[in-house]
C-alpha cells in the first residue's frame, strides 16, 4: 500500500506539458514503426528472392526495439530516474496490469517469446487450429496471417501457451507439397509411380535439386499415391500442386489407368 502511495506522490508532480510529451513520444514511435515496416516490406519485395524472408524477419525485432526505446524515453519524463522511484513505479504498474490486463499481458509476453525464439516470422506459412496461411505481421498482441483464400486471420500470441503451431517453412523459401492420386487397384504400379515421378521432376514450380518422392499405399478400394516435392517458392505451393494434379491426371490417362471410385473420402 505504501508503495502505491509513493508512486502517486511521484506522478502527481506531472504537468500537462509532460503528459503531452509522453503522448508525443508514443505517437512518434508508432509512426516510426509504420514507416520502417513499409520500407522493409518494399525492400523485401524488390530484393532477390533468396533474401526476402531474411529481410522480413527484421520487422518484429525492429518494432520490439522501437517499443523499448520509447519506454526508455518516457520513464524519465514520469519519474525522477532514481533507483527507488523506478522500482516503486515498476512494482505498482506490474501489479495493476497483472489483475486488469492478465490475458493481454499473457499475449504480450508470448509475442516477445515468439520473436526471441523465432517460433515463426513474417513470410512463414503456419497453421494454428483450422487457419493456415502466410504470416504477414507480428504485432504486440497478435500475429496476422493471410490464408490462400485471401482471408486475414488474427491469432493472439497467447495461443503459444496452450496450442500447437505448425510451421511449414521455418524461415525457408521452399515448402514441401503433397499431391494425392487415387487409382483403380488393377494397374501396373511401377509404371504409374515412374510416370508420376517424371511429372513432378519436370514441374516449373519445383525447387531444383530437391528430393522427389512418390509413396504408394494400397487401400481396400484402390491404390493411393502421395507425390511429394518441394516448391521453390512458398507462395507458389498451390500453383505447384495444381500443376502436378493437372499434368498427373493427363499422364495417368495416357497409360490407360482408371481412377479409383469410393463412396467415402480418405486422405491418409
Backbone torsions as a table, in degrees:
resi	resn	phi	psi	omega
1	UNK	NA	-41.6	-179.9
2	UNK	-65.8	-33.4	177.8
3	UNK	-64.0	-41.1	-180.0
4	UNK	-63.8	-42.5	178.6
5	UNK	-63.8	-39.6	178.2
6	UNK	-62.8	-38.6	-179.8
7	UNK	-64.0	-45.9	179.9
8	UNK	-64.7	-34.8	177.9
9	UNK	-66.1	-30.7	176.7
10	UNK	-72.3	-41.2	-175.5
11	UNK	-78.0	-23.5	-173.0
12	UNK	-69.1	-12.3	179.6
13	UNK	-83.3	-3.0	-178.9
14	UNK	-68.8	142.6	174.7
15	UNK	-109.2	169.2	-178.6
16	UNK	-58.9	-35.8	-179.8
17	UNK	-62.6	-33.5	177.4
18	UNK	-67.6	-40.9	178.2
19	UNK	-62.5	-43.0	179.3
20	UNK	-64.5	-37.2	177.3
21	UNK	-63.8	-41.1	178.8
22	UNK	-63.3	-46.2	178.3
23	UNK	-62.2	-35.9	178.5
24	UNK	-65.8	-40.7	178.0
25	UNK	-63.5	-42.7	179.3
26	UNK	-62.6	-43.8	-179.8
27	UNK	-64.2	-43.1	179.2
28	UNK	-63.9	-39.9	178.6
29	UNK	-63.5	-40.0	178.9
30	UNK	-65.0	-46.2	179.7
31	UNK	-63.3	-42.7	179.2
32	UNK	-61.4	-41.4	179.0
33	UNK	-63.1	-40.7	179.6
34	UNK	-65.8	-44.1	-178.9
35	UNK	-63.5	-45.9	-179.1
36	UNK	-65.0	-39.3	179.5
37	UNK	-62.0	-45.1	179.6
38	UNK	-64.7	-38.6	178.7
39	UNK	-64.1	-45.4	-179.1
40	UNK	-65.9	-39.7	177.5
41	UNK	-61.5	-44.2	177.6
42	UNK	-64.3	-40.3	178.7
43	UNK	-64.3	-39.5	-179.7
44	UNK	-64.9	-37.6	-179.6
45	UNK	-71.9	-29.8	-178.9
46	UNK	-87.7	-20.1	-177.5
47	UNK	-73.1	160.5	174.4
48	UNK	-54.7	145.5	-176.1
49	UNK	-52.3	-33.7	-176.3
50	UNK	-70.0	-16.5	-180.0
51	UNK	-101.4	-6.0	-172.5
52	UNK	-59.3	-52.6	-177.7
53	UNK	-67.8	-34.5	179.0
54	UNK	-62.7	-40.0	178.7
55	UNK	-69.4	-42.8	-179.1
56	UNK	-62.5	-30.7	-177.6
57	UNK	-66.4	-15.4	-179.7
58	UNK	-80.1	-16.8	-174.6
59	UNK	-61.9	-52.0	-180.0
60	UNK	-60.2	-38.7	-179.6
61	UNK	-65.0	-40.3	179.0
62	UNK	-64.8	-44.3	178.3
63	UNK	-61.2	-39.2	179.5
64	UNK	-63.7	-44.3	-179.4
65	UNK	-66.5	-38.2	177.7
66	UNK	-63.4	-41.9	178.2
67	UNK	-62.4	-43.5	178.5
68	UNK	-63.2	-41.3	178.9
69	UNK	-63.2	-40.7	178.5
70	UNK	-62.7	-40.8	178.8
71	UNK	-63.3	-41.1	-179.1
72	UNK	-66.0	-29.1	177.6
73	UNK	-79.9	-37.7	-174.4
74	UNK	-74.0	-41.6	-174.5
75	UNK	-55.5	-47.0	178.3
76	UNK	-63.2	-22.7	176.4
77	UNK	-72.7	-29.8	-175.6
78	UNK	-86.8	-38.5	-176.1
79	UNK	-136.1	155.8	172.8
80	UNK	-67.4	124.5	-171.1
81	UNK	-72.1	63.0	171.9
82	UNK	-102.0	159.2	-177.2
83	UNK	-60.2	-44.3	-177.6
84	UNK	-64.1	-43.6	-179.2
85	UNK	-64.9	-43.2	-179.3
86	UNK	-65.1	-43.2	179.2
87	UNK	-62.8	-42.1	179.7
88	UNK	-63.4	-45.3	-179.4
89	UNK	-64.2	-46.3	-178.8
90	UNK	-62.6	-41.8	-179.5
91	UNK	-63.7	-43.9	-178.3
92	UNK	-69.0	-45.1	179.4
93	UNK	-64.1	-40.7	179.4
94	UNK	-62.9	-40.4	179.0
95	UNK	-65.1	-42.1	179.2
96	UNK	-65.4	-43.3	-179.3
97	UNK	-66.7	-33.4	-178.5
98	UNK	-60.6	-34.0	-179.5
99	UNK	-91.4	-43.2	-173.3
100	UNK	-80.6	-34.4	-173.6
101	UNK	-128.0	47.9	-176.4
102	UNK	-60.9	-50.0	-178.4
103	UNK	-67.4	-40.5	179.4
104	UNK	-64.9	-42.5	178.4
105	UNK	-63.4	-37.2	176.9
106	UNK	-61.4	-40.5	178.9
107	UNK	-67.9	-37.8	178.5
108	UNK	-62.8	-46.8	-179.9
109	UNK	-63.3	-43.4	178.9
110	UNK	-62.7	-35.3	177.7
111	UNK	-64.5	-42.7	177.4
112	UNK	-62.7	-40.3	179.3
113	UNK	-65.0	-40.2	178.7
114	UNK	-60.6	-39.4	179.2
115	UNK	-70.5	-45.7	-176.5
116	UNK	-68.5	-36.3	-178.5
117	UNK	-91.0	-3.5	-177.7
118	UNK	55.8	41.8	178.3
119	UNK	-60.1	-39.8	173.2
120	UNK	-159.1	153.6	-176.2
121	UNK	-137.7	162.2	175.2
122	UNK	-53.9	133.9	-177.0
123	UNK	100.0	-20.4	176.9
124	UNK	-74.1	151.9	172.5
125	UNK	-104.5	116.9	-176.6
126	UNK	-124.5	159.9	176.6
127	UNK	-126.3	124.0	176.9
128	UNK	-129.9	115.5	-175.0
129	UNK	64.3	-125.4	178.6
130	UNK	-97.0	5.5	-177.9
131	UNK	-100.1	128.9	176.9
132	UNK	-132.9	123.5	-179.1
133	UNK	-171.7	-175.9	-178.7
134	UNK	-90.3	134.0	177.9
135	UNK	-71.3	119.9	-180.0
136	UNK	-96.0	-38.2	179.9
137	UNK	-157.6	152.3	175.7
138	UNK	-118.9	105.8	-177.7
139	UNK	-94.2	-176.2	-177.2
140	UNK	-63.0	-42.0	-174.6
141	UNK	-102.2	-29.6	-170.7
142	UNK	-147.2	162.9	174.6
143	UNK	-106.3	137.8	178.3
144	UNK	-108.0	123.6	176.0
145	UNK	-120.7	155.0	178.2
146	UNK	-120.4	124.1	-177.5
147	UNK	-78.7	174.8	178.9
148	UNK	-64.6	-21.6	177.6
149	UNK	-90.6	14.5	178.0
150	UNK	62.1	37.3	176.0
151	UNK	-106.7	126.6	179.0
152	UNK	-84.0	130.1	178.7
153	UNK	-119.4	128.1	179.8
154	UNK	-102.5	119.5	-174.9
155	UNK	-116.7	112.8	177.1
156	UNK	-59.6	142.2	-179.7
157	UNK	-63.4	-21.0	-178.7
158	UNK	-61.9	-15.1	175.8
159	UNK	-60.9	-21.1	178.9
160	UNK	-59.7	-30.7	-174.5
161	UNK	-75.4	-33.8	-169.4
162	UNK	-123.8	-6.2	-175.2
163	UNK	-128.3	152.6	175.2
164	UNK	-82.2	138.8	176.9
165	UNK	-119.0	120.5	-177.3
166	UNK	-97.1	118.7	-179.3
167	UNK	-105.6	112.3	-175.1
168	UNK	-82.6	-19.1	-175.6
169	UNK	-116.7	-37.6	178.7
170	UNK	51.9	46.8	176.6
171	UNK	87.0	1.2	-179.8
172	UNK	-97.4	152.5	177.1
173	UNK	-75.6	-37.8	-175.8
174	UNK	-81.8	163.1	-176.3
175	UNK	-150.3	132.7	178.1
176	UNK	-73.8	127.1	179.0
177	UNK	-118.7	144.3	179.9
178	UNK	-123.7	125.0	177.8
179	UNK	-116.2	132.3	-174.5
180	UNK	-103.9	140.3	173.0
181	UNK	-130.1	140.9	-179.3
182	UNK	-124.2	112.3	-173.5
183	UNK	-114.5	156.5	175.4
184	UNK	-61.1	139.3	-174.1
185	UNK	-65.0	-22.5	-177.5
186	UNK	-89.5	83.5	178.6
187	UNK	-160.9	170.2	177.7
188	UNK	-83.4	101.1	-175.2
189	UNK	-66.4	-34.9	-179.5
190	UNK	-63.5	-43.5	179.6
191	UNK	-67.8	-42.6	179.8
192	UNK	-63.2	-42.4	179.8
193	UNK	-63.8	-42.1	179.5
194	UNK	-64.0	-41.3	-178.1
195	UNK	-67.5	-40.9	178.2
196	UNK	-66.4	-33.5	176.1
197	UNK	-63.6	-41.8	178.0
198	UNK	-63.9	-40.1	178.1
199	UNK	-60.9	-43.4	-179.1
200	UNK	-67.0	-42.8	-177.0
201	UNK	-66.5	-27.0	-176.1
202	UNK	-96.9	5.9	179.2
203	UNK	-70.7	135.7	179.2
204	UNK	-72.1	-14.2	179.9
205	UNK	-92.1	-6.3	-176.5
206	UNK	-78.8	141.2	174.9
207	UNK	-71.9	125.0	-177.6
208	UNK	-64.1	146.7	178.6
209	UNK	65.7	11.1	177.3
210	UNK	-89.3	152.8	-177.9
211	UNK	-66.7	147.2	178.2
212	UNK	-121.7	130.3	-177.5
213	UNK	-135.6	134.9	173.2
214	UNK	-124.7	112.5	-178.5
215	UNK	-100.1	135.1	-178.1
216	UNK	-114.2	125.6	-180.0
217	UNK	-125.4	128.7	179.2
218	UNK	-89.7	129.6	179.3
219	UNK	-117.2	162.6	178.9
220	UNK	-60.2	-26.7	-174.9
221	UNK	-104.2	-4.3	-178.9
222	UNK	165.5	-162.2	-178.9
223	UNK	-116.9	129.5	-176.2
224	UNK	-104.1	122.1	177.7
225	UNK	-107.9	127.4	175.6
226	UNK	-111.8	109.4	-176.3
227	UNK	-97.3	116.9	-174.0
228	UNK	-116.7	130.3	177.1
229	UNK	-158.4	163.7	-177.1
230	UNK	-100.0	124.2	172.5
231	UNK	-74.7	138.2	-176.6
232	UNK	-69.1	-25.7	176.7
233	UNK	-130.0	130.4	-178.6
234	UNK	-59.6	-31.9	179.8
235	UNK	-68.0	-17.4	-177.4
236	UNK	-100.1	11.9	-174.1
237	UNK	-59.8	-39.5	-177.7
238	UNK	-76.9	-32.0	173.0
239	UNK	-66.8	-36.9	178.0
240	UNK	-62.8	-48.7	-179.4
241	UNK	-66.9	-34.6	176.3
242	UNK	-64.7	-43.1	179.1
243	UNK	-61.2	-43.8	179.2
244	UNK	-65.7	-40.0	-179.3
245	UNK	-64.7	-48.3	-177.3
246	UNK	-65.1	-51.1	-177.2
247	UNK	-73.3	-29.2	177.5
248	UNK	-67.4	-42.2	177.5
249	UNK	-62.8	-40.0	178.5
250	UNK	-63.9	-40.9	179.3
251	UNK	-66.5	-39.9	179.9
252	UNK	-64.9	-43.0	178.9
253	UNK	-63.7	-36.4	179.9
254	UNK	-65.5	-22.0	177.7
255	UNK	-87.7	-3.5	-179.8
256	UNK	75.7	21.9	-178.8
257	UNK	-94.8	133.5	178.7
258	UNK	-85.9	153.7	176.7
259	UNK	-88.3	151.1	-178.7
260	UNK	-72.2	150.7	174.1
261	UNK	-127.9	125.7	-176.9
262	UNK	-136.6	146.4	-179.6
263	UNK	-75.2	-8.1	179.5
264	UNK	-134.4	158.7	-178.5
265	UNK	-100.0	132.3	177.2
266	UNK	-137.9	128.1	-175.5
267	UNK	-118.9	5.4	-178.4
268	UNK	-111.8	NA	NA
